[in-house]
Amino acid sequence: MKKRTLGFWEIWNMSFGFLGIQMGFALQNANVSRIFQTLGAEIEDIPILWVAAPLTGLIVQPIVGYFSDRTWHPKLGRRRPYFLIGAILASTALFIMPNSPVLWFAAGMLWIMDASINVSMEPFRAFVGDNLPDHQATKGFAMQSFFIGIGAYVASKLPNILTYYGVANTAPEGIIPDSVKYSFYIGGAVFLIAVLWTVVKSKEYSPEEIEAFEDVESNNYKEEEKSQAWFISNGKTHVRNGTIVLIVGLASTYLIYKYQLKKDLYVLTLGLLSLGGLALVISGLMQKSRNFKNGFVTIMNDFQNMPKVMKQLAWVQFFSWFALFSMWIYMTPAVTEHIYNSVDTTSVAYNDGANRVNNMFANYNIIAAAVAFLLPLMAKRTSRKFTHFLALVFGGLGLMSIYFISDPTTVNLEWLPMMGVGVAWASILSIPYAMLAGVLPSSKMGYYMGVFNFFIVIPQLVAASILGFLVSKFFNNQPVYALFVGGISMIFAGLLTLRVKDKITK
């Protein structure tokens, strides 16, 4: 039994929900730094305030993926219950976020909003892997990229569109402008409607059909039955490695405290290293005590035994998303300070610059939508990994070019850097997932797609930890240099793509 080839409109319907999801993400990415600054955040504190977004993804996505692999609702199926619940929560959060009265409330709402968006988004990746045969995977993820580009373009343009029609783009100190508020309201409504469309118009294979596919599909992932002795031995390894990581994390945390380094670094040492080490130790102790038939141990061991291609793509993802996060955090302060020469959030210059950033974000997303279906064609003529390499190089050069623009009136600001970023964005959202889907078992598609998010989230946590430190200590608090570092990171990610052992070479 094999998965049937789906028609254009079937792929369209199953991807349509991403239109709403990306409207939510785009509003967040383009406006949250503006909201934080309006509520009194300093430039060096913005990265640590953003840490909620990747941290919630790190926790939520693998858990949602793990449980969605094991879910079956007679009417809603396997993944669609999570689409729906996440959409309801995220839409509510989008209505509340721009009404945040104080900075700490806005930071908390970012946490809730991002967690809710992740609940909807994670199963969408697995949804494509579930429903499409391998030869249609690139096309399916390209369709998602198309809707991501369109949704993000519209969302990024909303404040400017509303300003054009007379909605206020400035407000008294500490108050979010109406142009931002109404943009979030529109985004929340579209989010829910678009996800409902996919829930109603799409179908899913039953668990029995998925199991049948698993029997006949060939992939690079082979899982052997593990004995009790294997779990005990593996538990000892987890305890040893986890203890080392935990000690390194705690020691580094102490040094940051002793030498009064930036508090952002605690995210890296206390968050990633210490908590990661503790999770390994707990997993190891549970396995040594023969308590290995539970979800936590399964999640930890499956992470350890992920396919080789996934490990190779992990490094590509790390440096790609480090670059993207530097852009999302610092594009608004970089443009307003480096090009518009303003750090006063109540000034016309600052808010004109912030709206210009919305245009820039809109442009890279519409470019991504435009090239989304060209990438599979190029990948077919060359290879998926060469196409991804080329796209990432273009993106890196685009980010670096911001440094060389000083005239706020030039149209090059909105288009030249964003052309490269748009091509890279389209590829980042499709090609790595297409390469990954072909080597994952159907029974663990949701979980591994969630784990793959680690390599999106961890670089974002690293960026949130060190970019503020780098900007303040080495770049004289000039955020444009963070974009330059991001460009170098993206080019390096492109070079790493060339070493991926892709299952499909053409």
Buried (B, 14 or more C-beta within 10 A) or exposed (E): EEBEEBEEEBBBBBBBBBBBBBBBBBBBBBBBBBBBBBBEBEBBBBBBBBBBBBBBBBEBBBBBBBBBBEBBEEEBBBBBBBBBBBBBBBBBBBBBBBEBEEBEBBBBBBBBBBBBBBBBBBBBBBBBBBBBBBEBBBBBBBBBBBBBBBBBBBBBBBBBBBBEEEBBBBBEEEBBBBBBBBBBBBBBBBBBBBBBBBBEBBEBBEBEBBEBBBEEBEBEBEEEEEEEEBBBBBBBEBBEBBBEBBEBBBEBBEEBBEEEBBBBBBBBBBBBBBBBBBBBBBBBBBBBEEEBEEEBBBBBBBBEEBBEBBEBBBBBBBBBBBBBBBBBBBBBBBBBBBBBEBBEBBBEBBBBBBBBBBBBBBBBBBBBBBBBBEBBEBBEEBBBBBBBBBBBBBBBBBBBBBBEBEEBEEEEBBBBBBBBBBBBBBBBBBBBBBBBBBBBBBBBBBBBBBBBBBBBBBBBBBBBBBBBBBBBEEBEBBBBBBBBBBBBBBBBBBEBBEEBEBBBEE
